[in-house]
Structures are given as structure tokens and as C-alpha cells.
Amino acid sequence: MLFRSMVGVWNETGLTLTIAVAPPFWETWWFRALAGLAALALLQGGYRLRVSALEKRRRELEETVRRRTADLENEIEDRKAAEEALRRSRLSFSAIFQFSPLAVTISEEASARMLRVNEAFSHLTGIPAELAIGRTSEELGFWERFEDRRHLLLEQIGRAHV
């Protein structure tokens, strides 16, 4: 740059002025490094958040499985206890039925077909259990009129509902 002094003398060599224009901050190496670190930190935070959510869900599922397993174990225990009680009840019923001094039969309500008879029945009637089971009381000649059985049943049902 050439200039003239106040006395009118021109500077022949000139003066140089060096101007350095700094790049915008987003184009600097330190900003790019910080942006890269921030991106890595964001990815790491997202990864940790996802892993944390998965761990929470895993714990919830484990707790659900634990509760359901305990419920099933309790249900199995209850069922086993009920089955054992039923088995004992059947044994008791069978013993009472078979060794009762009274003649006892179990038969279908509608058809009067005998399903089971005890020893006292066979002793009283003289009909072996093998011959009585599967036949009706009418076939065995217990009723002169089968209608009388129906009236007796209706009478018994009426008493049971009172």
C-alpha cells in the first residue's frame, strides 16, 4: 500500500498489513473434536438407556415368571391334595357301600339300569352282582308296575327340595 506523508513525500516501498481471517468456530478442529465427543457421548447415553430399559423389562419378566410358577406350584399342590382327598373319599365310599349290612344299589335315574350292587343285595335277593349289573330293576322283577318306581322317585325328589 502506498501512501503520502503530511509533507507530501510518497512512500515508495509500501507498507504491508497482514490480515488473518479466522474461520468460523464450527470449522475449527477443536469444535469438530467436541462435536465428535458429544456424538459419542449421545450414542453411549442412548445405548445405556436402552440396556437399562431391557434390564428393567428382564427383571419384570423374571418376576412375572416367578409369580406364575409359584401360582402353578400352589395350584398343583391344591390339585394333589384334592385328588388325595377324592381318592380317600372313594375308598371310604367303596368300603361303606360294599360292606353295608343293608342292600344297596347304584342305578341310572331315568332307566333304572343297575350300575353297582353290594354283597348284602346279592345275599338278600339271591342275584349275583354279575347278573344284576347292567339290568334294570324292572327286568329283575322288583316292580309289578314300573310306573310305581317313577312315582316313588318323584316323591323322593319332592322331599329333597323341601
Solvent accessible surface area in square Angstrom, and as a share of the most:
residue,aa,sasa,rsa
1,M,165,0.73
2,L,116,0.58
3,F,93,0.39
4,R,145,0.53
5,S,47,0.30
6,M,194,0.87
7,V,126,0.72
8,G,33,0.32
9,V,95,0.55
10,W,147,0.52
11,N,43,0.22
12,E,149,0.67
13,T,129,0.75
14,G,21,0.20
15,L,115,0.57
16,T,122,0.71
17,L,141,0.70
18,T,124,0.72
19,I,129,0.66
20,A,97,0.76
21,V,132,0.76
22,A,83,0.64
23,P,76,0.48
24,P,54,0.34
25,F,115,0.48
26,W,135,0.47
27,E,85,0.38
28,T,23,0.13
29,W,201,0.70
30,W,116,0.41
31,F,70,0.29
32,R,153,0.56
33,A,50,0.39
34,L,104,0.52
35,A,48,0.37
36,G,34,0.32
37,L,112,0.56
38,A,61,0.47
39,A,53,0.41
40,L,113,0.56
41,A,66,0.51
42,L,140,0.69
43,L,128,0.63
44,Q,82,0.37
45,G,38,0.37
46,G,39,0.37
47,Y,141,0.54
48,R,158,0.58
49,L,132,0.66
50,R,146,0.53
51,V,59,0.34
52,S,65,0.42
53,A,50,0.39
54,L,89,0.44
55,E,65,0.29
56,K,118,0.50
57,R,131,0.48
58,R,107,0.39
59,R,129,0.47
60,E,75,0.34
61,L,83,0.41
62,E,92,0.41
63,E,68,0.31
64,T,34,0.20
65,V,97,0.56
66,R,136,0.50
67,R,121,0.44
68,R,162,0.59
69,T,62,0.36
70,A,38,0.29
71,D,89,0.46
72,L,104,0.52
73,E,97,0.43
74,N,89,0.46
75,E,86,0.39
76,I,89,0.45
77,E,107,0.48
78,D,97,0.50
79,R,142,0.52
80,K,122,0.52
81,A,63,0.49
82,A,61,0.47
83,E,101,0.45
84,E,63,0.28
85,A,46,0.36
86,L,88,0.44
87,R,122,0.44
88,R,130,0.47
89,S,63,0.41
90,R,154,0.56
91,L,104,0.52
92,S,59,0.38
93,F,103,0.43
94,S,37,0.24
95,A,48,0.37
96,I,121,0.62
97,F,7,0.03
98,Q,48,0.21
99,F,152,0.63
100,S,24,0.15
101,P,125,0.79
102,L,128,0.64
103,A,44,0.34
104,V,50,0.29
105,T,52,0.30
106,I,57,0.29
107,S,45,0.29
108,E,73,0.33
109,E,112,0.50
110,A,99,0.77
111,S,40,0.26
112,A,1,0.01
113,R,89,0.32
114,M,7,0.03
115,L,93,0.46
116,R,85,0.31
117,V,7,0.04
118,N,2,0.01
119,E,103,0.46
120,A,18,0.14
121,F,9,0.04
122,S,27,0.18
123,H,164,0.73
124,L,135,0.67
125,T,49,0.28
126,G,60,0.58
127,I,34,0.17
128,P,59,0.37
129,A,30,0.23
130,E,141,0.63
131,L,103,0.51
132,A,0,0.00
133,I,80,0.41
134,G,34,0.33
135,R,98,0.36
136,T,14,0.08
137,S,11,0.07
138,E,89,0.40
139,E,95,0.43
140,L,27,0.13
141,G,58,0.56
142,F,81,0.34
143,W,72,0.25
144,E,180,0.81
145,R,146,0.53
146,F,44,0.18
147,E,79,0.35
148,D,56,0.29
149,R,25,0.09
150,R,118,0.43
151,H,106,0.47
152,L,81,0.40
153,L,52,0.26
154,L,110,0.55
155,E,87,0.39
156,Q,82,0.36
157,I,69,0.35
158,G,38,0.36
159,R,153,0.56
160,A,83,0.64
161,H,149,0.67
162,V,162,0.93
